[in-house]
Amino acid sequence: MKINPKASRNKNLYVFSHEHHHALVFASHLQKAKNTDERTLKRYIHNFWGNYLDEHFSNEERSFLHLIKVPELKEQFLSEHEKICSLVNDITISKDQITEKALELSDLIKQHVKFEEKKLFPWLQENLSEEELNEIGKSLENVKVTADEFEPKFWE
């Protein structure tokens, strides 16, 4: 199956793409990190990780990691998950440079979403069988994608 780059995402991957939208919103909020104190910033990152991103990563790894047959794609996928997770953990325990690390996290998330949306997901759509894609979709049936509610809205 050839993928039209202007075509919409396969319905079985839509939950992930929808979550990517929220991750990009989060990343854009982090670009305004200088508008708040480091304690609030740490709470915001911890909240997003605990309520969204950690589960998103787990769902992706459980749903299709075993189906990625191109070593370079698999390595980049896992490496970027590890870098983001490590940076979130670092921010959680750090006492300094939180703003700088938040900006770095923003960049990593944007880079990772771009990789998945432009390279990995098109590869999955082109190389997985309809049955494999359907299994991914079934594994996500109970995932509810909601907007992040956090106060204060330092990014406004």
Secondary structure, 3 states (H helix, E strand, C coil): CCCCCCCCCCHHHHHHHHHHHHHHHHHHHHCCHHHCCHHHHHHHHHHHHHHHHHHHHHHHHHHHHHHCCCHHHHHHHHHHHHHHHHHHHHHHHCCCCHHHHHHHHHHHHHHHHHHHHHHHHHHHHHHCCHHHHHHHHHHCCCCCCCCCCCCCCCCC
